[in-house]
Amino acid sequence: MYYFLLYYIMTTQQTQNQTMGTYGIYGTHTTEACPLFNEENKKLLLQVASTFEQDANAKGIKVISMYHSGLEHTFEWIVEAPGAHAIQDLMVETKVAKFNSTKIVPLRTTQNVVEYLQNQ
């Protein structure tokens, strides 16, 4: 039950009459699909990277941080967004989803969890 509550009770802020949530985007790809070794995906990634933040902003998504582990073939990006569907649309439209499997997870800070638990 504890984990269920953490996933569905997110930290929110009001921004232009939209509720914004903090999300983690966790991605992975195969060694064969890795832009380090796959020329087609390398070209795609370089193209995507040149406009990704602008594309995100156009959907009301603010990129907070983007981390990658090249040899693990994984990435973790943190964003603020009006919802998971906006993030899903961004992943598809920018073609990030073409060679990455992604999981979109709502996040809270540890301090938010502590405060929530103290008020129970």
N, C-alpha and C positions, 0 to 999 in steps of 0.2 A: 504494500500500500504506500509506503514511504516513497519509493521510486516513482510510482504512478503520480503522486502529487507533485513531485519535483519536475516531471516532464510537462505537466499541464498547467502549472501555475508559474508563469514567467514574469520577469521584471518588465514593466512596460513604461513608456513615456508617451505623452500626447504630442504629436508633431503634425501640424496642419490638419487637425481633425482625424488623423489616422493613428491607430494604436501601433506603436513600433515595438517589436520584440527583438531580443538578442538571440542569434542562432549560430550554431557551429555547422560548417559544411565539411564533412569528412569524405575524402575521395581516395580512390585507389585505382591503379591500372596494372596491367601485366607488364612483365619485362619487355615483351615483344612490342607493346604499344607505347612504351616509354619514349618521350621526345628526345631523350639522350641517345637513343638507338634507332628510332623510327623517323626517317626523314620527313614523311608526310605529316606526322603529328608534330614534329619540330616546327615546320612551317606554320601549321595551324596554331600552335601555342604562341608563337611570336606574333601572329596576326591578332589573336585574341587578347594577348597582354597589352597590345598598343592601345586598345579602347575599352578594356574590361571595366575600369572604374567609371568611365563615362556611361557605359551601357548599364551598369548597376545603378548609378544615380538617376538615370532616366526612368527606372522602375521604382524609384523611391527607396533604393537600397544603399546603405552607407557601409563601405568596406572598412572594418576596424583593423584587421591584420590578416596576413596571408603567410603561412609557413608550409614548407615542403621538406620531405625527406627523400632525396633523390634515389638512394639505393634501396630504400624501403618501398619506393613507388607509391607513396601516400602523400596526402596534403591535408591541412586543416586550416580553414579560413573562418574568421569570425566576422559576422555582419550584423547590422541592425536593419530590419526589414518589416514591412507591413504584414508579412505572412510567409509561410513556407511555399505557397503556390507562386508567389512573385520570384522567389529564389529558384524554384524549379523551372519556371519560364526562362529565367536568365541563363541557367545552365544549358538548357536546350537551344535557345536562340544564339548564344555565343559559341555553341558547339563544344563547350567543355565536356558535355555528356557524351560526345562522340567516342572518346576513348577512355573515359573515367566512369567508374561506378561511384555514385555519390549518395550520401546519407545526410539529411537535413534534420538537425536536432535543436529544439529550443533550449536555451541556457539561462542559468541564473548565476549570480556571483555567490560565493560561499557566505558572504555577509548577508545577502538576501535570504539564504536558507536558514541561517542562524536566527535572524529576526523573525522569520515566519514561524520557526519552531518555538521561539520564546513566547509568541503570542497565542499558542495553542493551549 
